[in-house]
């Protein structure tokens, strides 16, 4: 999937600034950002539920987003899935079979049985976790090549979210489905996601393979002597967070999350360097704009 200068504006307000992204096939991509960041807008543009103001999006093998061919190969699960509370689970499957050109009812029934969701029970009487699993089942029964989910587990309790994520990843691995998952629960994405897209203020702030992003960022902690002392050498990388000051017996200390930091870069005297988690990385980019100092680390 890719976007080329894809953007959406409502009158004078950009819901999504023009962005160019490349998402490899067969991977789980996490889309994160605060409320109002533009996540749902991006997903709607990719699915074809919204018309772009600028640019375009293509899915799978270059198929334009929103076309009949794309819709047959892409499944979308919204945060508020359109489930009818008065229908039973079985009747919901009947409705899905009528509304979709391809729908594997046998697979859907088998998955619901594995999850212990009774076919005869009304949807309105299912738990929140069961309703989320039913919505996911409807999407998977279409045998999509790309599965797009807009925070479908946001209202679930921690155990239900864990079970939902585990079953999602298992199904994606088994079928080789590409997944684009929007969520604000960053800690739960790190074990399952391959790539990250971070949106804030309608703008893509960070995108790439998570393993590479974590490898090229580090937390530096040392004496509270000012941000320009973080590098200790001319030409520092980009400082993303700081100064965060903590009092200690040997004096106040600062901490800074630094980007584009080579693995072999020498740590300044008096400073320590540690790795970062995905959650620390995301929070650093969300809290404040980066401070650019110099053109690159030399060590």
Residue pairs with C-beta under 8 A, 6 or more apart in sequence:
1 21
1 23
1 25
1 46
1 57
1 58
1 59
1 60
1 146
1 178
1 180
2 20
2 21
2 22
2 23
2 57
2 58
3 19
3 20
3 21
3 45
3 46
3 55
3 56
3 57
3 58
4 20
4 55
4 56
4 57
5 18
5 19
5 20
5 54
5 55
5 56
6 16
6 18
6 19
6 20
6 21
6 42
6 45
6 52
6 54
6 55
6 56
6 57
7 14
7 16
7 17
7 18
7 19
7 52
7 53
7 54
7 55
8 14
8 15
8 16
8 38
8 41
8 45
8 50
8 52
8 53
9 15
9 53
9 54
14 202
15 38
15 41
15 202
16 38
16 41
16 42
16 45
16 199
16 202
17 38
17 202
17 203
17 204
18 54
18 55
19 42
19 55
19 203
19 204
20 55
21 197
21 204
21 207
23 29
23 178
23 180
23 195
23 197
24 194
24 195
25 60
25 178
26 176
26 177
26 178
27 178
27 179
27 194
27 195
28 169
28 172
28 178
28 179
28 181
28 192
28 193
28 194
28 195
29 178
29 179
29 180
29 181
29 193
29 194
29 195
29 196
29 197
30 181
30 183
30 186
30 189
30 193
30 195
30 196
30 197
30 210
31 39
31 42
31 43
31 180
31 181
31 182
31 183
31 197
31 199
32 39
32 182
32 183
32 184
32 186
32 189
32 196
32 197
32 198
32 199
32 282
33 39
33 184
33 198
33 199
33 200
33 286
34 184
34 200
34 286
35 184
37 199
37 200
37 201
37 202
38 199
38 201
38 202
38 203
39 150
39 151
39 182
39 199
40 150
40 182
41 50
41 202
42 197
42 199
43 76
43 148
43 150
43 180
43 182
44 50
45 51
45 52
45 57
45 65
46 57
46 59
46 65
46 74
46 148
46 180
47 65
47 66
47 74
47 76
47 148
48 65
48 66
48 67
48 70
48 71
49 66
49 76
56 64
56 65
57 64
57 65
58 64
58 65
59 65
59 70
59 73
59 74
59 146
60 70
60 73
60 74
60 145
60 146
63 69
63 70
63 73
64 70
72 101
72 102
73 144
73 145
73 146
74 144
74 145
74 146
74 147
74 148
75 139
75 140
75 142
75 144
75 146
75 147
75 148
76 139
76 148
76 149
76 150
77 135
77 136
77 139
77 147
77 148
77 149
77 150
77 152
78 150
78 152
79 150
79 151
79 152
79 154
79 155
81 131
81 132
81 134
81 135
81 152
83 92
83 123
83 131
83 134
83 135
84 92
84 95
84 123
85 122
85 123
85 124
86 122
86 123
86 124
87 95
87 122
87 123
88 119
88 120
88 121
88 122
88 123
89 112
89 117
89 118
89 119
89 120
89 121
89 123
89 126
89 134
90 119
90 120
92 123
92 134
92 138
93 105
93 108
93 109
93 119
93 138
93 141
96 103
96 108
96 138
96 141
97 103
97 105
100 142
102 142
102 143
103 141
103 142
104 141
104 142
104 143
105 141
107 140
107 141
108 137
108 138
108 140
108 141
109 119
111 137
111 140
111 141
112 119
112 133
112 134
112 137
115 130
115 133
115 137
115 167
117 126
117 130
117 133
117 134
123 131
123 134
126 134
127 160
128 155
128 156
128 157
128 160
129 156
129 157
129 159
129 160
129 163
129 164
132 152
132 153
132 156
132 160
132 164
133 164
133 167
135 152
136 149
136 152
136 164
136 167
136 168
136 171
139 147
140 147
140 171
140 175
140 177
143 175
144 177
145 177
145 178
146 177
146 178
146 179
146 180
147 172
147 177
147 178
147 179
147 180
148 179
148 180
148 181
149 168
149 179
149 180
149 181
149 182
150 182
151 182
151 183
151 184
152 164
153 160
153 161
153 164
153 165
153 183
153 185
154 183
154 184
154 185
156 164
161 185
161 188
162 188
165 188
165 192
168 179
168 181
168 192
169 192
171 177
172 178
172 179
181 189
181 193
183 189
186 278
186 279
186 282
186 283
187 277
187 278
187 279
189 196
189 278
190 210
190 277
190 278
190 279
193 210
193 278
194 209
194 210
195 207
195 208
195 209
195 210
196 206
196 207
196 208
196 209
196 210
196 213
196 278
196 282
197 204
197 206
197 207
198 204
198 205
198 206
198 207
198 282
198 285
198 286
199 205
200 285
200 286
205 285
205 286
206 213
206 281
206 285
210 278
213 281
214 275
214 276
214 277
214 278
214 281
215 263
216 259
216 260
216 261
216 262
217 240
217 257
217 258
217 259
217 261
217 276
217 281
217 284
218 257
218 258
218 261
218 273
218 274
218 275
218 276
219 255
219 256
219 257
219 258
219 273
219 274
219 275
219 276
219 280
220 230
220 255
220 256
220 257
220 258
220 267
220 268
220 271
220 272
220 273
221 253
221 254
221 255
221 256
221 271
221 272
221 274
222 229
222 230
222 253
222 254
222 268
222 270
222 271
222 272
223 229
223 251
223 252
223 253
223 254
223 270
223 271
224 243
224 245
224 251
224 252
224 253
224 254
225 254
226 243
227 239
227 242
227 243
227 254
227 256
227 291
227 293
228 236
228 293
229 268
230 236
230 239
230 242
230 254
230 256
230 258
230 268
230 271
231 237
231 268
231 293
231 294
231 297
232 266
232 267
232 268
232 269
232 271
233 266
233 268
233 297
233 298
233 299
234 294
234 298
235 294
235 295
235 296
235 297
235 298
236 258
236 293
236 294
236 297
237 258
237 259
237 260
237 261
237 294
237 296
237 297
238 258
238 259
238 260
238 290
238 291
238 292
238 293
239 256
239 257
239 258
239 259
239 290
239 291
239 293
240 256
240 257
240 258
240 259
240 284
240 285
240 288
240 290
240 291
241 255
241 256
241 257
241 283
241 284
241 287
241 288
242 254
242 255
242 256
242 257
242 291
243 254
243 255
243 256
244 254
244 255
244 256
245 252
245 253
245 254
246 252
246 253
246 255
247 253
257 276
257 280
257 281
257 284
259 290
260 296
260 297
261 297
262 297
262 299
264 299
265 297
265 299
266 299
267 273
276 284
